[in-house]
Amino acid sequence: MNVIQTGGEPFTCSANTAIAADRQAFIIKSNVEDYLRECKVQFTDCGLHDSCLDSVMAAAKEIVCGRVTYGIVFTHDADLATAFANRLGNKIRAVMADNPTRVILGRKENDVNFCIVDMGTVGFGVAMESVWKFLTTDFSGGEFERILKQLEGAAN
């Protein structure tokens, strides 16, 4: 992979990431896995699934069980997948990756740990840059951390 395709230089990420896709998005999933191997980023392959909901469940299960820190799902129905993921409980905080800026803000301000890449509306370059931004952007904390704690308290 080159820098133009990936949106950035090879990077390191100490967190293990679960990756799943619906069958329509298998090519981008394969390309991302190749890129993560090249960067020596650990990931768990959660496979290809018949529906976006099955893909979300496979990756979310890895987070809920504590085996991984992040989840990435590639699908052609990201609206449904994002809504579903955000209803799975307070351990999953999902962002739809229809542009890299949304992903950066989701990581910085909401500490999202689940990235759903919409292969129906974005091209290969945006998808790769969104994944790169998701894995390399840190949570800002501060005021955002206080707000997240309030939301977690309201959910319990």
C-alpha positions in Angstrom: 0.0 0.0 0.0 1.2 3.5 -0.6 0.6 6.7 1.2 -2.0 7.9 -1.4 -4.1 4.8 -0.9 -3.9 4.7 2.9 -4.2 8.4 3.8 -1.0 8.4 5.8 2.3 6.8 6.6 2.6 3.4 8.2 1.8 3.7 11.9 1.7 1.8 15.1 -1.3 1.0 17.1 -1.0 -1.0 20.3 -4.8 -1.8 20.5 -6.1 -5.0 18.9 -8.9 -4.4 16.5 -11.8 -6.6 15.3 -12.6 -6.4 11.6 -15.7 -7.7 9.9 -17.6 -7.0 6.7 -20.7 -8.0 4.8 -20.1 -9.9 1.7 -20.4 -6.9 -0.6 -17.4 -5.2 1.1 -15.0 -8.1 1.1 -12.4 -6.4 -1.2 -11.9 -3.4 1.1 -11.7 -5.6 4.1 -9.0 -7.6 2.5 -7.0 -4.5 1.5 -7.3 -3.0 5.0 -6.1 -6.3 6.6 -3.1 -6.2 4.2 -2.3 -2.6 5.3 -2.6 -3.5 9.0 -0.3 -6.4 8.5 2.2 -4.1 6.8 2.0 -1.7 9.7 2.3 -4.6 12.2 -1.1 -3.7 13.8 -2.8 -6.6 15.6 -6.3 -7.4 14.5 -8.9 -10.2 14.8 -10.6 -11.3 11.6 -14.3 -11.6 12.4 -15.0 -12.8 8.9 -17.5 -12.0 6.1 -21.2 -12.1 6.9 -24.5 -12.1 5.0 -25.8 -8.9 6.6 -24.4 -5.8 8.1 -26.1 -6.6 11.4 -24.2 -10.0 11.6 -21.0 -8.1 10.9 -21.6 -5.6 13.7 -22.5 -8.4 16.1 -19.3 -10.3 15.3 -17.0 -7.3 15.9 -18.9 -6.0 18.9 -18.8 -9.3 20.6 -15.0 -9.1 20.6 -15.1 -5.7 22.3 -17.7 -6.7 24.9 -15.8 -9.8 25.8 -12.6 -7.7 26.2 -10.6 -9.4 23.5 -10.1 -6.2 21.5 -10.3 -2.4 22.0 -11.7 -1.3 18.6 -14.0 -2.6 16.0 -14.2 -1.8 12.3 -17.1 -3.0 10.0 -17.2 -2.5 6.2 -20.7 -2.5 4.8 -23.1 -1.2 2.2 -25.7 -0.3 4.8 -23.8 1.9 7.2 -26.9 3.8 8.4 -28.5 0.6 9.7 -25.3 -0.8 11.0 -24.4 2.4 13.0 -27.9 2.7 14.5 -27.7 -1.0 15.5 -24.2 -0.8 17.0 -25.1 2.3 19.1 -28.0 0.3 20.6 -25.9 -2.6 21.8 -25.0 -1.0 25.2 -22.6 1.4 26.6 -19.4 -0.6 25.7 -20.0 0.2 22.0 -19.7 3.8 20.7 -19.9 3.8 16.9 -19.3 6.4 14.2 -20.2 6.1 10.6 -17.1 6.7 8.5 -18.6 8.5 5.5 -15.7 11.1 5.8 -12.5 11.2 7.7 -13.4 14.4 9.6 -16.4 12.7 11.2 -14.1 9.9 12.3 -11.6 12.3 13.8 -14.3 14.2 15.7 -15.8 10.9 16.9 -12.5 9.7 18.3 -11.5 13.1 19.8 -14.8 14.1 21.3 -16.9 10.9 21.8 -14.1 8.3 22.3 -15.8 6.1 19.7 -14.4 2.5 19.6 -16.4 1.3 16.6 -16.0 2.5 13.1 -18.5 1.6 10.4 -17.3 2.3 6.9 -20.0 2.9 4.4 -18.8 1.3 1.2 -22.0 2.3 -0.6 -21.2 6.0 -0.5 -17.4 6.3 -0.1 -14.6 5.3 -2.4 -11.5 3.3 -1.5 -9.3 6.3 -0.7 -11.8 7.8 1.8 -12.4 4.4 3.4 -8.7 3.8 3.9 -8.1 7.3 5.3 -11.0 6.9 7.6 -9.6 3.7 9.0 -6.2 5.3 9.4 -7.7 8.3 11.2 -9.8 6.0 13.4 -6.7 4.0 14.6 -4.4 7.0 15.0 -6.6 9.7 16.6 -6.7 9.9 20.4 -9.6 10.8 22.7 -9.2 14.5 23.9 -10.6 13.8 27.4 -11.3 17.0 29.4 -14.9 18.3 29.0 -15.7 15.4 26.6 -14.8 12.9 29.2 -17.1 14.5 31.8 -20.0 14.4 29.2 -19.3 10.7 28.5 -19.4 9.9 32.2 -22.8 11.7 32.5 -24.1 9.7 29.6 -22.9 6.4 31.0 -24.6 7.3 34.4 -27.8 8.1 32.6 -27.7 4.7 30.8 -27.3 2.8 34.0 
